[in-house]
Every structure is written in structure tokens, then in C-alpha cells.
Amino acid sequence: MIKADKLWNIIAVDISGRHPINDRYYMVCAAVAVTVSADNIEKTNQIKIKPFRCVSAPEVTDIVQIIEDTAKAIEFEGTIIAEQGDLFNKPERIAASMFSRDFKYQESLGERRAIELAHHVSLSARNALIKEGVA
């Protein structure tokens, strides 16, 4: 008998656009609520995107606020998952202490795939909004 993988509800996040355009930062954060197993995305529950504009380069506290603002639009519970580089390579315990809800860095292949999905969503949305002249 094949043992079923344990499943987790997570909110994978990614921010595209942390580089200036015309001396301003136009960023899009994607939050993807998914159910994952250790090695795969089993179900996509909800996706939200939110654009942000900044005059100066974002600090780690700005990134935390951007992630939290986007993730709170998700109607599913789950731990927020991000890449360590998104939070300036801060140790996980320090990064997690800045969030008002459960947070951790990716560990499993399933979590990695969820972050890749969030990356594709944030980058595509940002590119589309720039093309439409919204940025």
C-alpha cells in the first residue's frame, strides 16, 4: 500500500521589480495559496497580486509590509513561504519575528515549486502592467 504524502497549506510569495525604472521602484507582489506535498503542488486555492510604488530602494521592513499586505488578501490560512534572498538573507528566526503571522523559508520541493509559481505570476503581472502604462 502506498502511503499518502502529508499535505500543507502555504502562501508562497514573490516580489518582482526590485530594480528602479525611471528613478522609481514599481513592484508587484504575488501571493499564491496552495496545498503542497513534500515534492509537488497538489492544489492551487487562490492567487492575489498587488502592485507597489516606492521612490527609494525598499528596505527589509518594506518587503515584510509588502508581503503581509498582499498575503492578507488571501482567504486561506497557511504559513507564508518566501526565498531567503527576498528578505536580504536574514536568518529565518529574525525574518519570522518581523511578520504578524507564521513565516518560514522554503524547505521542500513542493514549497520551491509554489514559490516558482508565485514568481511567474508576479513577473507576468508586472510586465503586463508596465506594457499597459500603469507603472
N, C-alpha and C positions, 0 to 999 in steps of 0.2 A: 504494500500500500504506500502511495506517495504522500508524504506529509506536506500539507499546505503551508506556504510561507506566511509568516506573521505580516499583517498589514498595518501601516501607519498613515495617519492623516497629517500632511505637512502643507505649509505655504512656502513654496520656493519663490525667491525674489531675485531680480536682476535690474540693474540700472544701466541704461545706455546713454552716452552723451556727456561723459565727464571731461570733455575737451571743449575749449571755447570755440564759438562761431561768432565772428564779428564782435569780439570782446565781451561776449556773454555766454553763459552756460545754459544750454537747453537740454534738459534731461528727461527721459521717460523711464518710469519705474513700472515693471510688470510684476504682479503677484499672481501666482498660479496655485490654486488649491487642488491638490492631488492626493490620491491614495496610492502609496507605493509599497512594494515588497522590497526585499533586500537588493534585488537586481533589476527592477523594472517599474515603470509607471503602470499601475493597474486600472486607474480611473482618473479622468480629469473632471473635477467637480465645478470649478469656476475659475475665470480669468478676469483680472481687473488691470487696467493701465491708468497711469496718472502722469501728466506732464508737469514739469517744474522748471522755473527760470531762476537763475542766480546771476548776480553781477560779478561775484568773485568765486574763486575755486572753492568747492564745497569742503568743509571740514568733516571729521568723523561724526560729530553730533548732527550736522546737517543730513548726512547719509542715513543715520538712525531715524531721524524725523521723517525723511522721505519714505523710507521703508515702512515705518509704522503708519503713516498717513495712507499709503496705498493698501497695506495689509488689512487695515480696519474696514475697508470697503468689501472685504471678503466675508461671506455669510457662513463660512465653515470654520470650525475650530481646528487648530493644528499648530505645531511648532513652526516658527519662522526659520527657514534654512537659507543661508547665503554662503557665497565663497569668502574665504578669509581675506582675500585681496580687496573685496568690496568695502571692508571695514579697516583698511590701511594696515592689514596684517596684525591687528591687535590680538593678543591671546583671547581664546574663546571666553574665559571667565570674565575678562574685562568687557568685551563686546556684549556678552549676555547681560551684564549688570546695567547697561545703558538702555535696555529695552523694558517696556512695561509688561510684556508677555514672554512666553517661552521662546528662546532663541538658541540656535546652535549652528555650527558649521557643518557642511556636508560630510558624511561618513561613508554611506553606502553607494553602490552603483545606481540604485533607484533614485536616491536623492540627487546624485550628479545629473542623471537624465532629466529630472524635474527642473533643475537649475538651467540646463541647456534649453529646455522648452521655454522657460521664462526669458532667457537671453534672446531667443529667436523672436519672441513676442515683443520685447522691449525695443529691440533694434528695428524690426519691421515697422512698428508703430511710429517710432521716432522718424525714420526715413520717410514714411508716408506723410506725417505732419509737416516735415520740412518741405517736401515736394509740393504740398498744398499751400505753402506760405504761412503756416501757423506759427512757426518758430520765429 
